[in-house]
Amino acid sequence: MQNGKKFQPDTSLMFNIFLIALAIFILGVQVGINRGRELQLDDMRIKYGYDFTD
């Protein structure tokens, strides 16, 4: 018997899922920024003939 209690999901599990999803999102943003910077430098090389070193 449930004694009138509603089902409550485990909040720590939901929190862990949220943290994992947030970490994946942040990682994706960082990879996207890095890739965008590489493409920007490639475009500068093609368009202006500049060659930048990191």
Secondary structure as GFF3:
##gff-version 3
##sequence-region A 1 54
A	DSSP	alpha_helix	11	48	.	.	.	ID=ss1
###
